[in-house]
Amino acid sequence: MTALAAPPTAPEKGDPPQTPPSGRRIGKGGAGRTMKGGWLSYLILGFALLISAFPFYWTIVAASRSNADMAKVPPSLLPGPNLIKNFEQVLEEADIGKALLNSLIVSGSITIGTVLCCTLAGFAFAKLKFKGRNALLTLTIGTMMIPPQLGVIPLFMLIAELQWVNQLQAVILPGLVSAFGVFFMRQYLVQSLPDELIEAARVDGASTARIFWSIVIPIARPGMAVLGMLTFMTAWNDFFWPIIALSSQEPTVQVALRQLGGGYVNDQSVIMAGTLLGTLPVLLVFGLLGRQNVGGIMQGAVKG
Amino acid sequence: MSLTATAKAGPPSPAGTGPGPDDGRAAALRRTWRKASPYAYIAPFFTLFIAFGLFPLVYTAFVSLYRVELQTSGEMEWRGIANYTALFTDEFFWTSLRNTFTIGVLSTVPQLAMALGLAHLLNYKLRGRTFIRTAILLPYATSVAAATLVFAQLFGKDFGLINYVIGLVGFDPVDWQTGTVASQIAVSSIVVWRWTGYNALIYLAGMQSIPHELYEAAEMDGASRWRQFIHVTLPGLRPTIVFTVIISTIGATQLFGEPLLFEGSISGGISHQYQTLGLYMYEQGWGFFHLGRAAAIAWVMFVLIVVLVGVNALLVRRRARKEAGR
């Protein structure tokens, strides 16, 4: 017990959720790295993976069958032949095609804009000295925890005043605000951009703008990529604000899914086909870059 | 912010007299610009932040004191605290407050407990480590809407797969829609499914920052794996646990998409049995067009979050003090 009395104080000083410097490379050091997992660990993890994956599998099964199949007892557990037919039907009935295009435009613009704004601001907060820096940074971080959902009413009044309701910029512009992104890029640059490099460039007569383009951007690129992926996912999946600001005339995928679930399409397998179409793009991004996403979240991502 | 930048960069130019910029003036200009330019870097973010982030948050409190209707959102009529009194006399407000709390507990507690267990297992040396971590994060990449539509299907009363399995085991089918407890469990399960893997990875990151020596010392003292988990891992993980509890609490307080899409009704079931505060706010604002009252609900949610986070912090501090005193 004597040795065990010490631990509580030691690691408490660090704040793991926010980018522990050693956490940059996952899997280095740490507790259980020497302990091998037994068969029970694999069994439990296997079960967890099954539960994680089953709804995806079920979506495919349901989307490839007919509505009549869905009402059968016992239910069919294998994919059927109707996938293409259901896709066609949902494209026709719920305008998923337009929704996909809109979501691509919205999420793409938000991703590019957010990464740019946050890298600029993150660089200033990390490496430039100016009056009010700490106060502004505190303000930014302080609002990180406040859910944007709470400001939705004035935001709607503002958008209505600007006559932007039902237009994509109503979703894009508010989507660009990411206090988390600023904080993330600042942390990234504090760690990976040495002050000496900037000093050296200054001595050579480089302006701040020049330094930003030729030194900061290349170094920040991996961090920008992680932030970009997280932003894209969040933007693609954003639900509350889009269903308020947009309607079925100009839907994003989530707005279209809401319409689908709202009851005017009664065919369960068509609904599941729409769900599948709306989820595939983000799963694709995730599949391609999942490893980096895992790294990004472990470095201290905050719920979207 | 950009105003400051231009104001600061402004003065030097009219001060100069010569037609061409001489060296001294150029240097002075450059110096001023260097001082002002940081503001140019934060200007894009802060312009958007103030317009679409800060202003709406602050203005919500103001709007909650007025009568504002959706169709004529430009007209505001002073009501004082009438929006709040109307709220507190509406039984559905209290229903949704209670539901938010029960669904919050039903979703947060199992989610975090399972995440902790999974993180512990993930921390072992495992084959296919990256694959497992990625796969466990898959639900997090799914949208609320998509996940809820699939779960609504699985929880179907007559033809849902879950009721089929329950029937196989020999129990009666559960009415996942109309039963208060059953429907809340169903809605919570969506939250649990989407967030458990995410929290597990956060815990895993926390576990990996616990110094290895602590485990070696514990092992030398003959502590079993279980005791090591209780006496080394859990205390070392405390800041991470506090972080996830706070984040989940905030998420639970504003739960919205899951109850909305579970049956597609804005009142959260026939008898509001799983309507949350977030959904109640949406119903008041965009179902009944009372934006002012919706703003009052938003403000109540904000206060609720502040109180819950405060209580959390207080508990943690007291706990820490207790342990330090031991």
Interface residues (C-beta under 8 A of the other chain):
Chain A: M1 T2 A3 L4 A6 P7 P8 T9 A10 P11 E12 G14 D15 P16 P17 P20 S22 G23 I26 G27 K28 G29 G30 A31 G32 R33 T34 M35 K36 G37 S41 Y42 I44 L45 A48 L49 I51 S52 A53 P55 F56 W58 T59 A62 M70 A71 K72 V73 P74 P75 L116 C117 C118 L120 A121 F123 A124 F125 L128 K129 F130 R133 L136 T140 T143 M145 I146 P147 P148 Q149 L150 G151 V152 I153 P154 L155 F156 M157 L158 A160 E161 L173 P174 L176 V177 A179 V182 T208 A209 F212 M233 W236 N237 F239 F240 I244 V253 Q254 L257 R258 L260 G261 G262 G263 Q268 I271 M272 T275 G278 T279 V282 L283 F286 G290 R291 N293 V294 I297 M298 Q299 G300 V302 K303
Chain B: R34 K35 S37 P38 Y39 Y41 I42 P44 F45 F46 L48 F49 A51 F52 G53 L54 F55 P56 L57 Y59 T60 F62 V63 V68 S73 G74 M114 G117 L118 H120 L121 L122 N123 Y124 K125 L126 R129 T130 I132 R133 T134 A135 I136 L137 L138 P139 Y140 A141 T142 S143 V144 A145 A146 A147 T148 L149 V150 F151 A152 Q153 L154 D158 F159 L161 Y164 W193 T196 G197 Y198 L201 I202 L204 A205 G206 M207 Q208 S209 I210 P211 H212 L214 Y215 A217 A218 M220 D221 A223 R225 R227 H231 V232 T233 P235 G236 L237 R238 P239 T240 F243 T244 I246 I247 I250 G251 T253 Q254 F256 G257 L260 L261 G264 G278 Y282 G285 W286 L291 A294 A295 A298 W299 M301 F302 I305 V309 A320 E323 A324
